[in-house]
């Protein structure tokens, strides 16, 4: 065990503070709305910080380390590309979600669609996401905790998941979303500070010898580029072209859902109004993609020097199970060099990151199972207190399932690729369903089923036609193509959403656009809606999306160039980022203007 007394004092102190916040906020959780959406009264800065804290989990630096060790800095385009999704959510969908007035994003199905298919979709999707996807994500997070527990504390995988699970589930069941938000605020600063400490110590490791030596080391030089080498078309396509041209809009991934959704949507529902909803998601995307990555990248690069191959992990940590000694172990391995006191802060920051993510997923998943399964289909007259009690009980069930799943996974990148394939081809439907009336509940069911079956086929079946030789990005393209064609055909060949349901949706949300023009004319003639004269915001939103994405990428690479010592290029990119921010500042009043 590497932690000493001062380290334990810091860690235990943080856990007691978190439990205190849970007890303090539990008094206000008298209704499902309070427990799952904090009463819809939260400010943007608290929600934005919470989103950042939630998406920084124990598996995030492990994932980045795995990517950098195998594919270099440019490999991070696998998740950097999701910035485009995030900015589209900021400037097009955040305001729409807030206006919808739903408690969960799957409740949206019965606002937008009609009939038995809509009811089935809401219930099935709640179980599909709240249980299956949610457990997979939490298992990935717990896998990272297993590696950190094994390296730093000498714990077995079972010991780690049991200890971490008990602490987290007690805290999560107390405070509801409000408790998560307030604790996330503390966890954000701890996590960011811990990452900076880890980067500083890694750079000063004797084998690394500082930043200058790191940048010229033979193990690292070919890993520094922001973009894949043009000399290797296969890597260029896999690491850059596919993420930027296909992946960001076509795949569903938790935290980066096309059109918004999941726990990001849950934060939008908790906002005071549409303005706070938009600003919260904007802050999240800037902090997540532009501010946080570089400390993790630096530690990953240093780990290549200190632990150049997988055998070096086995030699350095013989007590660690060989099944989890993969490249993503580089991050926790580098933490072992942090001195006492500082190590306590860093370990506490990782525990904070773990608790933030798990508590959010527990609350989010239980919100689906309570609001969209139990209350909707089992006990529609359930009291508020019964819903809160059931939500707390379900946090325990979800935690147990995720702990069991964590024991069979091997690395964070494996989980990331599985989830991408499962959601392949579904993303476009989540973008278009707000603006094209013809999409219906059957469209979404077909997309969900086809993408899932294809993922299972690619992962486990004996594949004819040479499919077993395909790379992951080639499977993604095939999955996106087949799934997209399937749900588009379903949209044109299945029963349409009723006029009454479409009218209800338009009266409440009024997204606008040419996809509704014909329907608005028909519904107006029937007297179901009153036509509203307004300018469609989406074109302005897309301009802001492009400016925001370019600005964040500019700031991300500007920071990298400053680290690399290329001051002139870094300064030019920084100025470019500021100009992009000015464009958004000038156009924002049009985005937030009332309908």
Secondary structure, DSSP 8 states (H G I E B T S, - for coil): ----HHHHHHHHHHHHHHHHHHHHHHTT--SHHHHHHGGG-B-HHHHHHHHHHHH--HHHHHHHHHHHHHH-GGGGHHHHTTHHHHHHIIIIIHHHHHHH--SSGGGGHHHH--HHHHHHHHHHHHHIIIIIIHHHHHHHHHHHHHHHIIIII---HHHHHHHHHHHHHHHHHHHHHHHHHHHHHHHHHHHHHHHHHHHHHHHTSTTT-SHHHHHH-TTTGGG--SS--TT-HHHHIIIIIHIIIIIHHHB--TTS-TT--HHHHHHHHTBSSHHHHHHHHHHHHHIIIIISHHHHHHHHHHHHHHS-SHHHHHHH-TTS-GGG-SGGGHHHHHHTTS-TTHHHHHHHHHHHHHHHHHHHHHHHHHHIIIIIIIIIII-TT--HHHHHHHHHHHHHHHHHHHHHHHTT---HHHHHHHHHHHTBTTHHHHHHTTT-TT--HHHHHHHHHHHHHHHHHHHHS--TTTGGG--HHHHHHHHHHHHHHHHHHHHHHS----HHHHHHHHHHT---SGGGHHHHHHHHHTTS--------SHHHHHHHHHHHHHHHHHHHHHHHHHHHT-HHHHHHHHHHHHHHHHHHHHHHHHHH---
